Structure formats: structure tokens, C-alpha cells
Amino acid sequence: MDTKEYAPEYTSKEKQVRVMSVGVLAVGVFGLYKFIAKPHLEGIASDPECYEIMGISGVEFVWNLIFFGYPFLMFVLTVVLMLPLGIRGFIEGQFPPRGVKVYKPTVIRRGALGVFFSAVHIVLPASAFGVTVWGHFQIDIMMALLSSQQSAVYTQSYKL
């Protein structure tokens, strides 16, 4: 006798529409990256000293992208996709929350296990925010390290 309660599922038509729309969006983002962003980023990465983007040097732009840009993108994605589910599940004490449809048969977890899954959906955006804040403060440190290394290289190259 199966007494487990399952979350409502998407119909096959709804699954197709959602998967196709995400696929089209992914192909568009991939195309923009492949044909527009990647050539520019490769040029900047090969000679960052020769570029200036939005008033900052290419070197500083690369550090900003690595330590702030990518973590901030992850933060935004996790806040949009995970945080609402986590908060609703935490309030209701179950995961997935009431009214949330799923793609495959999913047992509704209640009690401590439901709160745990909801807490994970809250902790991941919070940790992404922490990495973003940490990375923001690392940029100046990395720029200072780079400038001291560059001055040593430049003084060595001029000693003939």
C-alpha cells in the first residue's frame, strides 16, 4: 500500500513547451556568446593592457569579470530560480511547495526533510551572494599584486 503523496506533474504538452522554450533561449545565449562575446573576450585575454572597456583597463575588466561578474551572474540565477521555492517550502514545511508542478513523479517531503531541501534552496543563493561580495573586495588586492609584479617586470626589462 503506497501512502506517499506526489507533487502535481506537467502534462506532456506543457513539458514540450517548457523544454523547447528553454532550448531556444539557450541556443540564443550560446550564439551571442560564441559569435559576439567570445571573440572580444579572447582579444582582451590575449593582451589586456591594450584594451579599455567602460573607462577601466582591460586587466581590471578581466579581474572584475572573474571575481565579480560570474559570481554575480550565479547569484542572480539562483535568486530567480531557487529562492522563491526555498522560501515557500520553508514556510509550508514541505518540498516541493504546494501548487508547484514537477517534470517527473516527485514525492512531497514534509517535516525535517522538507525544511532541509527548502533550506538548501535558500543557502545556495546566500552563498553565491557571499562569493560575490568576497570577490568584489579581491579585485583591488589582485590589481595591487599585479601592479607590483608589472613594475618589477618593467624595471627588469629596462636594465640593459
Protein Blocks (a to p, Z undefined) as FASTA:
>chain_A
ZZbdcdddddfklmmmmmmmmmmmmmmmmmmmmmmmmmmmmmmmmmmmlpceehiafklm
mmmmmmmmmmmmmmmmmmmmmmmmmmmmmmnopacdehiacfbdcdddehjllmmmmmmm
mmmmmmmmmmmmmmmmmmmmmmmmmmmmmmmmmmmmmmZZ
